[in-house]
């Protein structure tokens, strides 16, 4: 075993899970597992949908790399179980994970802290979706409040699309978010480090076919362009990096995350959309792409994240 592997001990890469993002999680976890093994880490695949988490304790795992996405992996539930087991894990703790998974709660905190985020309404019916459309205007984004990867997402252009948009989003979550659409540049920015001193990695500008950065274009096509350096006007990247670091801090995130931002084409004001506390690590994923632009290899990224594992009681705040 390598010196790194000896220091990190026996590692479980949690992947798969029971969320709508299972397929993506398996791709992320497979990549992480391969990278850690290449660095001499004693790493093992572990699917919580197929095995009980208490087996982690019985089998002597020292830490976990959470490559789960969506509910039952990114929402504080697995984090809470690992807290009870006393096993350190990558990423944010229970509260920050739970809040960040809920886009409405996230936006409420950001708004309270004075951070820019698009106007929104939470709706519970198709009728309320129509009312939100009347208030927010076109285009309007309708999506589940507690899913990721653009699952259940609709860009509503006319009122007669509201019923179908609500029906699609509500298939995935009883909490549905209607959000003002910001026309302009779409960017994303990874952040890592302790809550008190986060560090932003390079910003990536996303140029999707016809502006449609959906599930298919995120993971299964090669037509989306990812520009890093982002090619933004002078000074904008630093503004966005400062904004996402603040967004990370006020939610109490730690370890790593990735924030998605829209830049208004007219005013150049950046608006926070959401933050992902267990970002993708697939071949199409953005954190590895940003890290690479900063001179950090995929393998080095995985090891550094694993070295940051903690529990709530022992986190470096």
DOBASE-657720 format. One record per residue (C-alpha): residue in one letter; x, y, z. Coordinates in steps of 0.02 Angstrom, whole numbers, padded with zeros to 5 digits, always signed. Example, Ala and Ser with C-alpha at 12.3 -4.5 7.8 and 13.67 -1.06 7.14 Angstrom:
REM DOBASE-657720
A+00615-00225+00390;S+00684-00053+00357;
This chain:
REM DOBASE-657720
X+00000+00000+00000;X+00061+00175-00041;X+00099+00305+00092;X-00062+00397+00044;X-00161+00236+00051;X-00092+00191+00222;X-00138+00362+00291;X-00317+00356+00224;X-00355+00177+00277;X-00499+00074+00211;X-00613+00181+00105;X-00792+00153+00046;X-00845+00243-00112;X-01033+00263-00090;X-01116+00255-00260;X-01281+00209-00341;X-01411+00235-00208;X-01599+00251-00230;X-01621+00425-00304;X-01672+00475-00480;X-01488+00511-00509;X-01431+00331-00478;X-01362+00309-00654;X-01255+00465-00642;X-01197+00417-00467;X-01135+00249-00530;X-01034+00338-00664;X-00962+00459-00535;X-00922+00323-00410;X-00839+00212-00539;X-00724+00355-00590;X-00680+00398-00410;X-00648+00216-00365;X-00531+00191-00512;X-00437+00352-00470;X-00414+00307-00287;X-00356+00131-00327;X-00228+00205-00448;X-00158+00306-00303;X-00137+00154-00192;X-00292+00186-00085;X-00382+00034-00014;X-00547+00085-00092;X-00705-00019-00115;X-00872+00011-00203;X-01022+00017-00085;X-01202+00039-00145;X-01319+00091-00002;X-01470+00032-00100;X-01402-00145-00098;X-01315-00151+00071;X-01352-00086+00245;X-01242+00060+00299;X-01204-00025+00465;X-01096-00146+00365;X-00973-00002+00347;X-00937-00013+00533;X-00934-00202+00540;X-00814-00212+00392;X-00694-00084+00467;X-00706+00060+00344;X-00611+00213+00403;X-00692+00344+00291;X-00816+00367+00149;X-00808+00458-00016;X-00989+00506-00052;X-01019+00491-00239;X-01207+00484-00215;X-01316+00616-00298;X-01490+00678-00257;X-01601+00620-00117;X-01541+00483+00002;X-01362+00534-00032;X-01342+00721-00048;X-01483+00776+00067;X-01412+00743+00240;X-01487+00569+00264;X-01329+00469+00228;X-01226+00602+00316;X-01333+00578+00472;X-01309+00390+00467;X-01121+00411+00450;X-01122+00532+00597;X-01205+00398+00704;X-01079+00269+00645;X-00936+00390+00679;X-00863+00371+00504;X-00791+00529+00423;X-00855+00571+00249;X-00825+00691+00107;X-00928+00848+00083;X-01046+00948+00192;X-01123+00897+00357;X-01303+00851+00394;X-01381+01024+00403;X-01289+01103+00256;X-01323+00950+00148;X-01509+00951+00190;X-01530+01138+00160;X-01429+01139-00002;X-01532+00995-00073;X-01690+01099-00052;X-01680+01239-00180;X-01817+01340-00094;X-01733+01337+00077;X-01566+01378-00006;X-01640+01529-00095;X-01724+01591+00065;X-01557+01592+00155;X-01466+01673+00010;X-01600+01807-00005;X-01593+01839+00184;X-01403+01857+00173;X-01419+01982+00031;X-01354+01867-00107;X-01432+01880-00279;X-01545+01738-00336;X-01689+01742-00462;X-01865+01779-00401;X-01965+01623-00365;X-02125+01547-00298;X-02153+01375-00223;X-02313+01296-00291;X-02424+01149-00243;X-02540+01137-00393;X-02556+01175-00578;X-02668+01323-00534;X-02530+01397-00425;X-02407+01368-00567;X-02518+01474-00680;X-02522+01610-00547;X-02332+01603-00531;X-02316+01621-00720;X-02426+01776-00715;X-02315+01849-00577;X-02142+01797-00639;X-02169+01813-00826;X-02098+01716-00972;X-01989+01620-00984;X-02011+01533-00816;X-01919+01380-00751;X-02021+01244-00665;X-01926+01106-00575;X-01931+00994-00422;X-01863+01084-00269;X-01763+00932-00211;X-01690+00850-00366;X-01535+00882-00470;X-01465+00849-00644;X-01610+00946-00724;X-01729+00802-00686;X-01911+00858-00702;X-01857+01026-00774;X-01963+01130-00895;X-01934+01301-00971;X-02110+01372-00984;X-02136+01496-01125;X-02327+01510-01128;X-02466+01488-01001;X-02533+01332-01085;X-02371+01242-01040;X-02397+01265-00852;X-02504+01111-00824;X-02381+00991-00905;X-02232+01075-00821;X-02310+01057-00649;X-02360+00877-00685;X-02182+00832-00736;X-02098+00916-00587;X-02223+00846-00461;X-02186+00669-00521;X-02017+00690-00437;X-02058+00797-00285;X-02210+00865-00194;X-02113+01029-00178;X-02111+01118-00346;X-02012+01277-00381;X-02060+01408-00509;X-01915+01525-00546;X-01888+01681-00650;X-01779+01641-00800;X-01621+01745-00815;X-01565+01764-00996;X-01378+01771-01017;X-01219+01671-00986;X-01233+01509-00888;X-01082+01472-00779;X-01033+01357-00639;X-00897+01371-00508;X-00828+01236-00391;X-00780+01281-00213;X-00682+01180-00086;X-00609+01197+00087;X-00675+01231+00262;X-00827+01340+00292;X-00720+01482+00360;X-00597+01489+00216;X-00667+01418+00053;X-00569+01428-00109;X-00651+01446-00280;X-00585+01351-00430;X-00594+01420-00608;X-00765+01469-00675;X-00834+01367-00821;X-00952+01444-00950;X-01079+01322-01019;X-01141+01338-01198;X-01276+01206-01227;X-01366+01169-01392;X-01505+01300-01409;X-01470+01349-01229;X-01544+01184-01169;X-01429+01115-01034;X-01541+00967-00990;X-01505+00792-00921;X-01461+00722-01092;X-01344+00865-01137;X-01262+00858-00966;X-01212+00676-00969;X-01238+00588-01134;X-01193+00704-01279;X-01036+00793-01333;X-01120+00945-01411;X-01119+01054-01255;X-00968+01170-01247;X-00877+01199-01083;X-00766+01352-01089;X-00626+01366-00962;X-00555+01496-00958;X-00733+01559-00963;X-00693+01710-01072;X-00797+01829-00966;X-00771+02018-00965;X-00628+02079-00856;X-00660+02060-00670;X-00819+01956-00685;X-00740+01789-00643;X-00673+01858-00478;X-00846+01929-00436;X-00926+01760-00467;X-00794+01668-00367;X-00821+01785-00219;X-01010+01762-00235;X-01004+01572-00235;X-00883+01569-00088;X-01006+01676+00011;X-01150+01564-00045;X-01052+01413+00019;X-01012+01496+00184;X-01187+01556+00230;X-01256+01380+00204;X-01119+01306+00313;X-01046+01198+00174;X-00878+01113+00193;X-00765+00996+00095;X-00824+01041-00080;X-00973+01098-00182;X-01017+01175-00350;X-01128+01327-00373;X-01226+01363-00532;X-01247+01545-00585;X-01336+01642-00723;X-01264+01810-00778;X-01395+01933-00839;X-01350+01977-01019;X-01403+02159-00998;X-01346+02207-00823;X-01207+02075-00805;X-01274+02040-00629;X-01237+01860-00574;X-01383+01763-00497;X-01358+01607-00392;X-01468+01461-00449;X-01418+01318-00335;X-01272+01233-00249;X-01225+01049-00263;X-01141+00975-00110;X-01101+00808-00194;X-01056+00861-00371;X-01037+00741-00516;X-00871+00658-00550;X-00911+00581-00720;X-00815+00604-00883;X-00931+00752-00922;X-00927+00827-00747;X-00876+01004-00712;X-00777+00998-00550;X-00641+00887-00627;X-00640+01001-00780;X-00616+01157-00674;X-00484+01072-00565;X-00390+01020-00721;X-00386+01202-00778;X-00305+01242-00610;X-00174+01106-00639;X-00255+00976-00526;X-00276+00801-00599;X-00432+00696-00573;X-00333+00577-00463;X-00260+00718-00357;X-00433+00795-00340;X-00506+00632-00275;X-00365+00610-00149;X-00377+00788-00086;X-00565+00772-00063;X-00540+00609+00031;X-00411+00693+00143;X-00544+00822+00191;X-00665+00694+00263;X-00742+00743+00430;X-00894+00723+00541;X-00994+00869+00609;X-00910+00855+00778;X-00735+00853+00705;X-00751+00967+00554;X-00625+01104+00523;X-00750+01246+00520;
